[in-house]
Amino acid sequence: MANKKIDHREEAIELLKQDAKRILQLIKVQMDNLTLPQCPAYEEVLDTQMYGLSREINFATRLGLIEPEEGKKLISTLEKELSALHELSMSKK
């Protein structure tokens, strides 16, 4: 039973990381092709995606699949990557 929980834990963390990567890629495509970071549509997409990820992390935490600190670290890492992407985008324009 303990091994099964460990497998689910690792799987949950990997799935959350994949979702964070997907959000980063979505925002990158949007910045490259569609809208400026100051655009309300950009902000709406970013807010919606980040909210969704935070709910996924909350759910995984409540199930005991990840520790709260792991979830906070994942969100923090994504926020830093998005910030760097935003700065890069602004420096190109």
Distance bins in CASP14 RR format, pairs under 12 A and 6 or more apart:
PFRMAT RR
TARGET T0000
AUTHOR 0000-0000-0000
RMODE 2
METHOD distances of the structure
MODEL  1
1 7 0 0 0 0 0 1 0 0 0 0 0
1 8 0 0 0 0 0 1 0 0 0 0 0
2 8 0 0 0 0 0 1 0 0 0 0 0
2 9 0 0 0 0 0 1 0 0 0 0 0
3 9 0 0 0 0 0 1 0 0 0 0 0
3 10 0 0 0 0 0 1 0 0 0 0 0
4 10 0 0 0 0 0 1 0 0 0 0 0
4 11 0 0 0 0 0 1 0 0 0 0 0
4 65 0 0 0 0 0 1 0 0 0 0 0
5 11 0 0 0 0 0 1 0 0 0 0 0
5 12 0 0 0 0 0 1 0 0 0 0 0
5 63 0 0 0 0 0 1 0 0 0 0 0
5 64 0 0 0 0 1 0 0 0 0 0 0
5 65 0 0 0 0 1 0 0 0 0 0 0
5 66 0 0 0 0 0 1 0 0 0 0 0
6 12 0 0 0 0 0 1 0 0 0 0 0
6 13 0 0 0 0 0 1 0 0 0 0 0
6 64 0 0 0 0 0 1 0 0 0 0 0
6 65 0 0 0 0 0 1 0 0 0 0 0
6 66 0 0 0 0 0 1 0 0 0 0 0
7 13 0 0 0 0 0 1 0 0 0 0 0
7 14 0 0 0 0 0 1 0 0 0 0 0
7 65 0 0 0 0 0 1 0 0 0 0 0
8 14 0 0 0 0 0 1 0 0 0 0 0
8 15 0 0 0 0 0 1 0 0 0 0 0
8 60 0 0 0 0 1 0 0 0 0 0 0
8 63 0 0 0 0 1 0 0 0 0 0 0
8 64 0 0 0 0 1 0 0 0 0 0 0
8 65 1 0 1 0 0 0 0 0 0 0 0
8 66 0 0 0 0 0 1 0 0 0 0 0
9 15 0 0 0 0 0 1 0 0 0 0 0
9 16 0 0 0 0 0 1 0 0 0 0 0
9 60 0 0 0 0 1 0 0 0 0 0 0
9 61 0 0 0 0 0 1 0 0 0 0 0
9 63 0 0 0 0 1 0 0 0 0 0 0
9 64 1 0 0 1 0 0 0 0 0 0 0
9 65 1 0 1 0 0 0 0 0 0 0 0
9 66 1 0 0 1 0 0 0 0 0 0 0
9 67 0 0 0 0 1 0 0 0 0 0 0
9 70 0 0 0 0 1 0 0 0 0 0 0
10 16 0 0 0 0 0 1 0 0 0 0 0
10 17 0 0 0 0 0 1 0 0 0 0 0
10 60 0 0 0 0 0 1 0 0 0 0 0
10 65 0 0 0 0 1 0 0 0 0 0 0
10 66 0 0 0 0 1 0 0 0 0 0 0
10 70 0 0 0 0 0 1 0 0 0 0 0
11 17 0 0 0 0 0 1 0 0 0 0 0
11 18 0 0 0 0 0 1 0 0 0 0 0
11 60 0 0 0 0 0 1 0 0 0 0 0
11 63 0 0 0 0 0 1 0 0 0 0 0
11 65 0 0 0 0 1 0 0 0 0 0 0
11 66 0 0 0 0 0 1 0 0 0 0 0
12 18 0 0 0 0 0 1 0 0 0 0 0
12 19 0 0 0 0 0 1 0 0 0 0 0
12 56 0 0 0 0 1 0 0 0 0 0 0
12 57 0 0 0 0 1 0 0 0 0 0 0
12 59 0 0 0 0 1 0 0 0 0 0 0
12 60 1 0 1 0 0 0 0 0 0 0 0
12 61 0 0 0 0 1 0 0 0 0 0 0
12 62 0 0 0 0 0 1 0 0 0 0 0
12 63 1 0 0 1 0 0 0 0 0 0 0
12 64 0 0 0 0 1 0 0 0 0 0 0
12 65 1 1 0 0 0 0 0 0 0 0 0
12 66 1 0 1 0 0 0 0 0 0 0 0
12 67 0 0 0 0 0 1 0 0 0 0 0
12 70 0 0 0 0 1 0 0 0 0 0 0
12 71 0 0 0 0 0 1 0 0 0 0 0
12 74 0 0 0 0 0 1 0 0 0 0 0
13 19 0 0 0 0 0 1 0 0 0 0 0
13 20 0 0 0 0 0 1 0 0 0 0 0
13 56 0 0 0 0 0 1 0 0 0 0 0
13 57 0 0 0 0 0 1 0 0 0 0 0
13 60 0 0 0 0 1 0 0 0 0 0 0
13 61 0 0 0 0 0 1 0 0 0 0 0
13 64 0 0 0 0 0 1 0 0 0 0 0
13 65 1 0 0 1 0 0 0 0 0 0 0
13 66 1 0 1 0 0 0 0 0 0 0 0
13 67 0 0 0 0 1 0 0 0 0 0 0
13 70 1 0 0 1 0 0 0 0 0 0 0
13 71 0 0 0 0 1 0 0 0 0 0 0
13 73 0 0 0 0 0 1 0 0 0 0 0
13 74 0 0 0 0 1 0 0 0 0 0 0
14 20 0 0 0 0 0 1 0 0 0 0 0
14 21 0 0 0 0 0 1 0 0 0 0 0
14 60 0 0 0 0 0 1 0 0 0 0 0
14 65 0 0 0 0 0 1 0 0 0 0 0
14 66 0 0 0 0 0 1 0 0 0 0 0
14 70 0 0 0 0 0 1 0 0 0 0 0
14 74 0 0 0 0 0 1 0 0 0 0 0
15 21 0 0 0 0 0 1 0 0 0 0 0
15 22 0 0 0 0 0 1 0 0 0 0 0
15 53 0 0 0 0 0 1 0 0 0 0 0
15 56 0 0 0 0 1 0 0 0 0 0 0
15 57 0 0 0 0 0 1 0 0 0 0 0
15 59 0 0 0 0 0 1 0 0 0 0 0
15 60 0 0 0 0 1 0 0 0 0 0 0
15 65 0 0 0 0 1 0 0 0 0 0 0
15 66 0 0 0 0 0 1 0 0 0 0 0
15 74 0 0 0 0 0 1 0 0 0 0 0
16 22 0 0 0 0 0 1 0 0 0 0 0
16 23 0 0 0 0 0 1 0 0 0 0 0
16 52 0 0 0 0 0 1 0 0 0 0 0
16 53 1 0 0 1 0 0 0 0 0 0 0
16 54 0 0 0 0 0 1 0 0 0 0 0
16 55 0 0 0 0 0 1 0 0 0 0 0
16 56 1 0 0 1 0 0 0 0 0 0 0
16 57 1 0 0 1 0 0 0 0 0 0 0
16 58 0 0 0 0 0 1 0 0 0 0 0
16 59 0 0 0 0 1 0 0 0 0 0 0
16 60 1 0 0 1 0 0 0 0 0 0 0
16 61 0 0 0 0 0 1 0 0 0 0 0
16 65 0 0 0 0 1 0 0 0 0 0 0
16 66 1 0 0 1 0 0 0 0 0 0 0
16 70 0 0 0 0 1 0 0 0 0 0 0
16 71 1 0 0 1 0 0 0 0 0 0 0
16 72 0 0 0 0 0 1 0 0 0 0 0
16 73 0 0 0 0 0 1 0 0 0 0 0
16 74 1 0 1 0 0 0 0 0 0 0 0
16 75 0 0 0 0 1 0 0 0 0 0 0
16 77 0 0 0 0 0 1 0 0 0 0 0
16 78 0 0 0 0 1 0 0 0 0 0 0
17 23 0 0 0 0 0 1 0 0 0 0 0
17 24 0 0 0 0 0 1 0 0 0 0 0
17 53 0 0 0 0 0 1 0 0 0 0 0
17 56 0 0 0 0 0 1 0 0 0 0 0
17 57 0 0 0 0 0 1 0 0 0 0 0
17 60 0 0 0 0 0 1 0 0 0 0 0
17 66 0 0 0 0 0 1 0 0 0 0 0
17 70 0 0 0 0 0 1 0 0 0 0 0
17 71 0 0 0 0 0 1 0 0 0 0 0
17 73 0 0 0 0 0 1 0 0 0 0 0
17 74 1 0 0 1 0 0 0 0 0 0 0
17 75 0 0 0 0 0 1 0 0 0 0 0
17 77 0 0 0 0 1 0 0 0 0 0 0
17 78 0 0 0 0 1 0 0 0 0 0 0
17 81 0 0 0 0 0 1 0 0 0 0 0
18 24 0 0 0 0 0 1 0 0 0 0 0
18 25 0 0 0 0 0 1 0 0 0 0 0
18 53 0 0 0 0 0 1 0 0 0 0 0
18 56 0 0 0 0 0 1 0 0 0 0 0
18 74 0 0 0 0 0 1 0 0 0 0 0
18 78 0 0 0 0 0 1 0 0 0 0 0
19 25 0 0 0 0 0 1 0 0 0 0 0
19 26 0 0 0 0 0 1 0 0 0 0 0
19 49 0 0 0 0 1 0 0 0 0 0 0
19 50 0 0 0 0 0 1 0 0 0 0 0
19 52 0 0 0 0 1 0 0 0 0 0 0
19 53 1 0 1 0 0 0 0 0 0 0 0
19 54 0 0 0 0 0 1 0 0 0 0 0
19 55 0 0 0 0 0 1 0 0 0 0 0
19 56 1 0 0 1 0 0 0 0 0 0 0
19 57 0 0 0 0 1 0 0 0 0 0 0
19 59 0 0 0 0 0 1 0 0 0 0 0
19 60 0 0 0 0 0 1 0 0 0 0 0
19 71 0 0 0 0 0 1 0 0 0 0 0
19 74 0 0 0 0 1 0 0 0 0 0 0
19 75 0 0 0 0 0 1 0 0 0 0 0
19 78 0 0 0 0 1 0 0 0 0 0 0
20 26 0 0 0 0 0 1 0 0 0 0 0
20 27 0 0 0 0 0 1 0 0 0 0 0
20 49 0 0 0 0 1 0 0 0 0 0 0
20 50 0 0 0 0 1 0 0 0 0 0 0
20 52 0 0 0 0 0 1 0 0 0 0 0
20 53 1 0 0 1 0 0 0 0 0 0 0
20 54 0 0 0 0 0 1 0 0 0 0 0
20 56 0 0 0 0 1 0 0 0 0 0 0
20 57 0 0 0 0 1 0 0 0 0 0 0
20 70 0 0 0 0 0 1 0 0 0 0 0
20 71 0 0 0 0 1 0 0 0 0 0 0
20 73 0 0 0 0 0 1 0 0 0 0 0
20 74 1 0 1 0 0 0 0 0 0 0 0
20 75 0 0 0 0 1 0 0 0 0 0 0
20 76 0 0 0 0 0 1 0 0 0 0 0
20 77 1 0 0 1 0 0 0 0 0 0 0
20 78 1 0 1 0 0 0 0 0 0 0 0
20 79 0 0 0 0 1 0 0 0 0 0 0
20 80 0 0 0 0 0 1 0 0 0 0 0
20 81 0 0 0 0 1 0 0 0 0 0 0
20 82 0 0 0 0 1 0 0 0 0 0 0
21 27 0 0 0 0 0 1 0 0 0 0 0
21 28 0 0 0 0 0 1 0 0 0 0 0
21 49 0 0 0 0 0 1 0 0 0 0 0
21 53 0 0 0 0 0 1 0 0 0 0 0
21 74 0 0 0 0 0 1 0 0 0 0 0
21 77 0 0 0 0 0 1 0 0 0 0 0
21 78 0 0 0 0 1 0 0 0 0 0 0
21 81 0 0 0 0 1 0 0 0 0 0 0
21 82 0 0 0 0 0 1 0 0 0 0 0
22 28 0 0 0 0 0 1 0 0 0 0 0
22 29 0 0 0 0 0 1 0 0 0 0 0
22 49 0 0 0 0 1 0 0 0 0 0 0
22 52 0 0 0 0 0 1 0 0 0 0 0
22 53 0 0 0 0 1 0 0 0 0 0 0
22 56 0 0 0 0 0 1 0 0 0 0 0
22 78 0 0 0 0 0 1 0 0 0 0 0
23 29 0 0 0 0 0 1 0 0 0 0 0
23 30 0 0 0 0 0 1 0 0 0 0 0
23 45 0 0 0 0 1 0 0 0 0 0 0
23 46 0 0 0 0 1 0 0 0 0 0 0
23 47 0 0 0 0 0 1 0 0 0 0 0
23 48 0 0 0 0 1 0 0 0 0 0 0
23 49 1 0 1 0 0 0 0 0 0 0 0
23 50 1 0 0 1 0 0 0 0 0 0 0
23 51 0 0 0 0 0 1 0 0 0 0 0
23 52 0 0 0 0 1 0 0 0 0 0 0
23 53 1 0 0 1 0 0 0 0 0 0 0
23 54 0 0 0 0 0 1 0 0 0 0 0
23 56 0 0 0 0 0 1 0 0 0 0 0
23 74 0 0 0 0 0 1 0 0 0 0 0
23 75 0 0 0 0 0 1 0 0 0 0 0
23 77 0 0 0 0 0 1 0 0 0 0 0
23 78 1 0 0 1 0 0 0 0 0 0 0
23 79 0 0 0 0 0 1 0 0 0 0 0
23 81 0 0 0 0 1 0 0 0 0 0 0
23 82 1 0 0 1 0 0 0 0 0 0 0
23 85 0 0 0 0 0 1 0 0 0 0 0
24 30 0 0 0 0 0 1 0 0 0 0 0
24 31 0 0 0 0 0 1 0 0 0 0 0
24 46 0 0 0 0 0 1 0 0 0 0 0
24 49 0 0 0 0 1 0 0 0 0 0 0
24 50 0 0 0 0 0 1 0 0 0 0 0
24 53 0 0 0 0 0 1 0 0 0 0 0
24 74 0 0 0 0 0 1 0 0 0 0 0
24 77 0 0 0 0 1 0 0 0 0 0 0
24 78 1 0 0 1 0 0 0 0 0 0 0
24 79 0 0 0 0 0 1 0 0 0 0 0
24 80 0 0 0 0 0 1 0 0 0 0 0
24 81 1 0 1 0 0 0 0 0 0 0 0
24 82 1 0 0 1 0 0 0 0 0 0 0
24 83 0 0 0 0 0 1 0 0 0 0 0
24 84 0 0 0 0 1 0 0 0 0 0 0
24 85 1 0 0 1 0 0 0 0 0 0 0
24 86 0 0 0 0 0 1 0 0 0 0 0
25 31 0 0 0 0 0 1 0 0 0 0 0
25 32 0 0 0 0 0 1 0 0 0 0 0
25 49 0 0 0 0 0 1 0 0 0 0 0
25 78 0 0 0 0 0 1 0 0 0 0 0
25 81 0 0 0 0 0 1 0 0 0 0 0
25 82 0 0 0 0 0 1 0 0 0 0 0
25 85 0 0 0 0 0 1 0 0 0 0 0
26 32 0 0 0 0 0 1 0 0 0 0 0
26 33 0 0 0 0 0 1 0 0 0 0 0
26 34 0 0 0 0 0 1 0 0 0 0 0
26 42 0 0 0 0 0 1 0 0 0 0 0
26 45 1 0 0 1 0 0 0 0 0 0 0
26 46 0 0 0 0 1 0 0 0 0 0 0
26 48 0 0 0 0 0 1 0 0 0 0 0
26 49 1 0 0 1 0 0 0 0 0 0 0
26 50 0 0 0 0 0 1 0 0 0 0 0
26 53 0 0 0 0 0 1 0 0 0 0 0
26 78 0 0 0 0 0 1 0 0 0 0 0
26 82 0 0 0 0 0 1 0 0 0 0 0
26 85 0 0 0 0 0 1 0 0 0 0 0
27 33 0 0 0 0 0 1 0 0 0 0 0
27 34 0 0 0 0 0 1 0 0 0 0 0
27 35 0 0 0 0 0 1 0 0 0 0 0
27 37 0 0 0 0 1 0 0 0 0 0 0
27 39 0 0 0 0 0 1 0 0 0 0 0
27 41 0 0 0 0 0 1 0 0 0 0 0
27 42 1 0 0 1 0 0 0 0 0 0 0
27 43 0 0 0 0 0 1 0 0 0 0 0
27 44 0 0 0 0 0 1 0 0 0 0 0
27 45 1 0 0 1 0 0 0 0 0 0 0
27 46 1 0 0 1 0 0 0 0 0 0 0
27 47 0 0 0 0 0 1 0 0 0 0 0
27 48 0 0 0 0 0 1 0 0 0 0 0
27 49 1 0 0 1 0 0 0 0 0 0 0
27 50 0 0 0 0 1 0 0 0 0 0 0
27 53 0 0 0 0 0 1 0 0 0 0 0
27 78 0 0 0 0 1 0 0 0 0 0 0
27 79 0 0 0 0 0 1 0 0 0 0 0
27 81 0 0 0 0 1 0 0 0 0 0 0
27 82 1 0 0 1 0 0 0 0 0 0 0
27 83 0 0 0 0 0 1 0 0 0 0 0
27 84 0 0 0 0 0 1 0 0 0 0 0
27 85 1 0 0 1 0 0 0 0 0 0 0
27 86 0 0 0 0 1 0 0 0 0 0 0
27 88 0 0 0 0 0 1 0 0 0 0 0
27 89 0 0 0 0 1 0 0 0 0 0 0
28 34 0 0 0 0 0 1 0 0 0 0 0
28 37 0 0 0 0 0 1 0 0 0 0 0
28 42 0 0 0 0 0 1 0 0 0 0 0
28 45 0 0 0 0 0 1 0 0 0 0 0
28 46 0 0 0 0 0 1 0 0 0 0 0
28 81 0 0 0 0 1 0 0 0 0 0 0
28 82 0 0 0 0 1 0 0 0 0 0 0
28 84 0 0 0 0 0 1 0 0 0 0 0
28 85 1 0 1 0 0 0 0 0 0 0 0
28 86 0 0 0 0 0 1 0 0 0 0 0
28 88 0 0 0 0 1 0 0 0 0 0 0
28 89 0 0 0 0 1 0 0 0 0 0 0
29 35 0 0 0 0 0 1 0 0 0 0 0
29 42 0 0 0 0 0 1 0 0 0 0 0
29 45 0 0 0 0 0 1 0 0 0 0 0
29 85 0 0 0 0 0 1 0 0 0 0 0
29 89 0 0 0 0 0 1 0 0 0 0 0
30 36 0 0 0 0 1 0 0 0 0 0 0
30 37 0 0 0 0 1 0 0 0 0 0 0
30 39 0 0 0 0 1 0 0 0 0 0 0
30 41 0 0 0 0 1 0 0 0 0 0 0
30 42 1 0 1 0 0 0 0 0 0 0 0
30 43 0 0 0 0 0 1 0 0 0 0 0
30 44 0 0 0 0 0 1 0 0 0 0 0
30 45 1 0 0 1 0 0 0 0 0 0 0
30 46 0 0 0 0 1 0 0 0 0 0 0
30 48 0 0 0 0 0 1 0 0 0 0 0
30 49 0 0 0 0 0 1 0 0 0 0 0
30 82 0 0 0 0 0 1 0 0 0 0 0
30 85 0 0 0 0 0 1 0 0 0 0 0
30 86 0 0 0 0 0 1 0 0 0 0 0
30 89 0 0 0 0 1 0 0 0 0 0 0
31 37 1 0 0 1 0 0 0 0 0 0 0
31 38 0 0 0 0 0 1 0 0 0 0 0
31 39 0 0 0 0 1 0 0 0 0 0 0
31 41 0 0 0 0 0 1 0 0 0 0 0
31 42 1 0 0 1 0 0 0 0 0 0 0
31 43 0 0 0 0 0 1 0 0 0 0 0
31 45 0 0 0 0 0 1 0 0 0 0 0
31 46 0 0 0 0 1 0 0 0 0 0 0
31 82 0 0 0 0 1 0 0 0 0 0 0
31 84 0 0 0 0 0 1 0 0 0 0 0
31 85 1 0 0 1 0 0 0 0 0 0 0
31 86 1 0 0 1 0 0 0 0 0 0 0
31 87 0 0 0 0 0 1 0 0 0 0 0
31 88 0 0 0 0 1 0 0 0 0 0 0
31 89 1 0 1 0 0 0 0 0 0 0 0
31 90 0 0 0 0 1 0 0 0 0 0 0
31 91 0 0 0 0 0 1 0 0 0 0 0
31 92 0 0 0 0 1 0 0 0 0 0 0
31 93 0 0 0 0 1 0 0 0 0 0 0
32 42 0 0 0 0 0 1 0 0 0 0 0
32 85 0 0 0 0 1 0 0 0 0 0 0
32 88 0 0 0 0 0 1 0 0 0 0 0
32 89 1 0 0 1 0 0 0 0 0 0 0
32 92 0 0 0 0 1 0 0 0 0 0 0
32 93 0 0 0 0 0 1 0 0 0 0 0
33 42 0 0 0 0 0 1 0 0 0 0 0
33 89 0 0 0 0 0 1 0 0 0 0 0
34 41 1 0 0 1 0 0 0 0 0 0 0
34 42 1 0 0 1 0 0 0 0 0 0 0
34 45 0 0 0 0 1 0 0 0 0 0 0
34 89 0 0 0 0 0 1 0 0 0 0 0
35 41 1 0 1 0 0 0 0 0 0 0 0
35 42 1 0 1 0 0 0 0 0 0 0 0
35 43 0 0 0 0 1 0 0 0 0 0 0
35 44 0 0 0 0 1 0 0 0 0 0 0
35 45 0 0 0 0 1 0 0 0 0 0 0
35 46 0 0 0 0 0 1 0 0 0 0 0
35 89 0 0 0 0 0 1 0 0 0 0 0
36 42 1 0 0 1 0 0 0 0 0 0 0
36 43 0 0 0 0 0 1 0 0 0 0 0
36 86 0 0 0 0 0 1 0 0 0 0 0
36 89 0 0 0 0 1 0 0 0 0 0 0
36 90 0 0 0 0 1 0 0 0 0 0 0
36 92 0 0 0 0 0 1 0 0 0 0 0
36 93 1 0 0 1 0 0 0 0 0 0 0
37 43 1 0 0 1 0 0 0 0 0 0 0
37 45 0 0 0 0 0 1 0 0 0 0 0
37 46 0 0 0 0 1 0 0 0 0 0 0
37 82 0 0 0 0 1 0 0 0 0 0 0
37 83 0 0 0 0 0 1 0 0 0 0 0
37 85 0 0 0 0 1 0 0 0 0 0 0
37 86 1 0 1 0 0 0 0 0 0 0 0
37 87 0 0 0 0 1 0 0 0 0 0 0
37 88 0 0 0 0 0 1 0 0 0 0 0
37 89 1 0 0 1 0 0 0 0 0 0 0
37 90 1 0 0 1 0 0 0 0 0 0 0
37 91 0 0 0 0 0 1 0 0 0 0 0
37 92 0 0 0 0 0 1 0 0 0 0 0
37 93 0 0 0 0 1 0 0 0 0 0 0
38 46 0 0 0 0 0 1 0 0 0 0 0
38 86 0 0 0 0 0 1 0 0 0 0 0
38 89 0 0 0 0 0 1 0 0 0 0 0
38 90 0 0 0 0 1 0 0 0 0 0 0
38 93 0 0 0 0 0 1 0 0 0 0 0
39 45 0 0 0 0 1 0 0 0 0 0 0
39 46 0 0 0 0 0 1 0 0 0 0 0
39 89 0 0 0 0 0 1 0 0 0 0 0
40 46 0 0 0 0 0 1 0 0 0 0 0
40 47 0 0 0 0 0 1 0 0 0 0 0
41 47 0 0 0 0 0 1 0 0 0 0 0
41 48 0 0 0 0 0 1 0 0 0 0 0
42 48 0 0 0 0 0 1 0 0 0 0 0
42 49 0 0 0 0 0 1 0 0 0 0 0
42 82 0 0 0 0 0 1 0 0 0 0 0
42 85 0 0 0 0 0 1 0 0 0 0 0
42 86 0 0 0 0 1 0 0 0 0 0 0
42 89 0 0 0 0 0 1 0 0 0 0 0
43 49 0 0 0 0 0 1 0 0 0 0 0
43 50 0 0 0 0 0 1 0 0 0 0 0
43 82 0 0 0 0 0 1 0 0 0 0 0
43 86 0 0 0 0 0 1 0 0 0 0 0
44 50 0 0 0 0 0 1 0 0 0 0 0
44 51 0 0 0 0 0 1 0 0 0 0 0
45 51 0 0 0 0 0 1 0 0 0 0 0
45 52 0 0 0 0 0 1 0 0 0 0 0
45 82 0 0 0 0 0 1 0 0 0 0 0
46 52 0 0 0 0 0 1 0 0 0 0 0
46 53 0 0 0 0 0 1 0 0 0 0 0
46 78 0 0 0 0 0 1 0 0 0 0 0
46 79 0 0 0 0 0 1 0 0 0 0 0
46 82 1 0 0 1 0 0 0 0 0 0 0
46 83 0 0 0 0 0 1 0 0 0 0 0
46 85 0 0 0 0 0 1 0 0 0 0 0
46 86 0 0 0 0 1 0 0 0 0 0 0
47 53 0 0 0 0 0 1 0 0 0 0 0
47 54 0 0 0 0 0 1 0 0 0 0 0
47 82 0 0 0 0 0 1 0 0 0 0 0
48 54 0 0 0 0 0 1 0 0 0 0 0
48 55 0 0 0 0 0 1 0 0 0 0 0
49 55 0 0 0 0 0 1 0 0 0 0 0
49 56 0 0 0 0 0 1 0 0 0 0 0
49 75 0 0 0 0 0 1 0 0 0 0 0
49 78 0 0 0 0 1 0 0 0 0 0 0
49 79 0 0 0 0 0 1 0 0 0 0 0
49 82 0 0 0 0 1 0 0 0 0 0 0
50 56 0 0 0 0 0 1 0 0 0 0 0
50 57 0 0 0 0 0 1 0 0 0 0 0
50 74 0 0 0 0 0 1 0 0 0 0 0
50 75 1 0 0 1 0 0 0 0 0 0 0
50 76 0 0 0 0 0 1 0 0 0 0 0
50 78 1 0 0 1 0 0 0 0 0 0 0
50 79 1 0 0 1 0 0 0 0 0 0 0
50 81 0 0 0 0 0 1 0 0 0 0 0
50 82 0 0 0 0 1 0 0 0 0 0 0
51 57 0 0 0 0 0 1 0 0 0 0 0
51 58 0 0 0 0 0 1 0 0 0 0 0
51 75 0 0 0 0 0 1 0 0 0 0 0
52 58 0 0 0 0 1 0 0 0 0 0 0
52 59 0 0 0 0 1 0 0 0 0 0 0
52 75 0 0 0 0 0 1 0 0 0 0 0
52 78 0 0 0 0 0 1 0 0 0 0 0
53 59 0 0 0 0 0 1 0 0 0 0 0
53 60 0 0 0 0 0 1 0 0 0 0 0
53 71 0 0 0 0 1 0 0 0 0 0 0
53 72 0 0 0 0 0 1 0 0 0 0 0
53 74 1 0 0 1 0 0 0 0 0 0 0
53 75 1 0 0 1 0 0 0 0 0 0 0
53 76 0 0 0 0 0 1 0 0 0 0 0
53 77 0 0 0 0 0 1 0 0 0 0 0
53 78 1 0 0 1 0 0 0 0 0 0 0
53 79 0 0 0 0 0 1 0 0 0 0 0
53 82 0 0 0 0 0 1 0 0 0 0 0
54 60 0 0 0 0 0 1 0 0 0 0 0
54 61 0 0 0 0 0 1 0 0 0 0 0
54 68 0 0 0 0 0 1 0 0 0 0 0
54 71 0 0 0 0 1 0 0 0 0 0 0
54 72 0 0 0 0 1 0 0 0 0 0 0
54 74 0 0 0 0 1 0 0 0 0 0 0
54 75 1 0 0 1 0 0 0 0 0 0 0
54 76 0 0 0 0 0 1 0 0 0 0 0
54 78 0 0 0 0 0 1 0 0 0 0 0
54 79 0 0 0 0 0 1 0 0 0 0 0
55 61 0 0 0 0 0 1 0 0 0 0 0
55 62 0 0 0 0 0 1 0 0 0 0 0
55 71 0 0 0 0 0 1 0 0 0 0 0
55 75 0 0 0 0 0 1 0 0 0 0 0
56 62 0 0 0 0 0 1 0 0 0 0 0
56 63 0 0 0 0 0 1 0 0 0 0 0
56 65 0 0 0 0 0 1 0 0 0 0 0
56 66 0 0 0 0 0 1 0 0 0 0 0
56 71 0 0 0 0 1 0 0 0 0 0 0
56 74 0 0 0 0 1 0 0 0 0 0 0
56 75 0 0 0 0 0 1 0 0 0 0 0
56 78 0 0 0 0 0 1 0 0 0 0 0
57 63 0 0 0 0 0 1 0 0 0 0 0
57 64 0 0 0 0 0 1 0 0 0 0 0
57 65 0 0 0 0 1 0 0 0 0 0 0
57 66 1 0 0 1 0 0 0 0 0 0 0
57 67 0 0 0 0 0 1 0 0 0 0 0
57 68 0 0 0 0 1 0 0 0 0 0 0
57 69 0 0 0 0 0 1 0 0 0 0 0
57 70 0 0 0 0 1 0 0 0 0 0 0
57 71 1 0 1 0 0 0 0 0 0 0 0
57 72 0 0 0 0 1 0 0 0 0 0 0
57 73 0 0 0 0 0 1 0 0 0 0 0
57 74 1 0 0 1 0 0 0 0 0 0 0
57 75 1 0 0 1 0 0 0 0 0 0 0
57 76 0 0 0 0 0 1 0 0 0 0 0
57 77 0 0 0 0 0 1 0 0 0 0 0
57 78 0 0 0 0 0 1 0 0 0 0 0
58 64 0 0 0 0 0 1 0 0 0 0 0
58 65 0 0 0 0 0 1 0 0 0 0 0
58 66 0 0 0 0 0 1 0 0 0 0 0
58 68 0 0 0 0 1 0 0 0 0 0 0
58 71 0 0 0 0 1 0 0 0 0 0 0
58 72 0 0 0 0 0 1 0 0 0 0 0
58 74 0 0 0 0 0 1 0 0 0 0 0
58 75 0 0 0 0 0 1 0 0 0 0 0
59 65 0 0 0 0 1 0 0 0 0 0 0
59 66 0 0 0 0 1 0 0 0 0 0 0
59 71 0 0 0 0 0 1 0 0 0 0 0
60 66 1 0 1 0 0 0 0 0 0 0 0
60 67 0 0 0 0 1 0 0 0 0 0 0
60 68 0 0 0 0 0 1 0 0 0 0 0
60 70 0 0 0 0 1 0 0 0 0 0 0
60 71 1 0 0 1 0 0 0 0 0 0 0
60 74 0 0 0 0 1 0 0 0 0 0 0
61 67 1 0 0 1 0 0 0 0 0 0 0
61 68 1 0 1 0 0 0 0 0 0 0 0
61 69 0 0 0 0 1 0 0 0 0 0 0
61 70 0 0 0 0 1 0 0 0 0 0 0
61 71 1 0 0 1 0 0 0 0 0 0 0
61 72 0 0 0 0 1 0 0 0 0 0 0
61 74 0 0 0 0 0 1 0 0 0 0 0
61 75 0 0 0 0 0 1 0 0 0 0 0
62 68 0 0 0 0 1 0 0 0 0 0 0
62 71 0 0 0 0 0 1 0 0 0 0 0
64 70 0 0 0 0 0 1 0 0 0 0 0
64 71 0 0 0 0 0 1 0 0 0 0 0
65 71 0 0 0 0 0 1 0 0 0 0 0
66 72 0 0 0 0 0 1 0 0 0 0 0
66 73 0 0 0 0 1 0 0 0 0 0 0
66 74 0 0 0 0 1 0 0 0 0 0 0
66 75 0 0 0 0 0 1 0 0 0 0 0
67 73 0 0 0 0 1 0 0 0 0 0 0
67 74 0 0 0 0 0 1 0 0 0 0 0
68 74 0 0 0 0 0 1 0 0 0 0 0
68 75 0 0 0 0 0 1 0 0 0 0 0
69 75 0 0 0 0 0 1 0 0 0 0 0
69 76 0 0 0 0 0 1 0 0 0 0 0
70 76 0 0 0 0 0 1 0 0 0 0 0
70 77 0 0 0 0 0 1 0 0 0 0 0
71 77 0 0 0 0 1 0 0 0 0 0 0
71 78 0 0 0 0 0 1 0 0 0 0 0
71 79 0 0 0 0 0 1 0 0 0 0 0
72 78 0 0 0 0 0 1 0 0 0 0 0
72 79 0 0 0 0 0 1 0 0 0 0 0
73 79 0 0 0 0 0 1 0 0 0 0 0
73 80 0 0 0 0 0 1 0 0 0 0 0
74 80 0 0 0 0 0 1 0 0 0 0 0
74 81 0 0 0 0 0 1 0 0 0 0 0
75 81 0 0 0 0 0 1 0 0 0 0 0
75 82 0 0 0 0 0 1 0 0 0 0 0
76 82 0 0 0 0 0 1 0 0 0 0 0
76 83 0 0 0 0 0 1 0 0 0 0 0
77 83 0 0 0 0 0 1 0 0 0 0 0
77 84 0 0 0 0 0 1 0 0 0 0 0
78 84 0 0 0 0 0 1 0 0 0 0 0
78 85 0 0 0 0 0 1 0 0 0 0 0
79 85 0 0 0 0 0 1 0 0 0 0 0
79 86 0 0 0 0 0 1 0 0 0 0 0
80 86 0 0 0 0 0 1 0 0 0 0 0
80 87 0 0 0 0 0 1 0 0 0 0 0
81 87 0 0 0 0 0 1 0 0 0 0 0
81 88 0 0 0 0 0 1 0 0 0 0 0
82 88 0 0 0 0 0 1 0 0 0 0 0
82 89 0 0 0 0 0 1 0 0 0 0 0
83 89 0 0 0 0 0 1 0 0 0 0 0
83 90 0 0 0 0 0 1 0 0 0 0 0
84 90 0 0 0 0 0 1 0 0 0 0 0
84 91 0 0 0 0 0 1 0 0 0 0 0
85 91 0 0 0 0 0 1 0 0 0 0 0
85 92 0 0 0 0 0 1 0 0 0 0 0
86 92 0 0 0 0 0 1 0 0 0 0 0
86 93 0 0 0 0 0 1 0 0 0 0 0
87 93 0 0 0 0 0 1 0 0 0 0 0
END
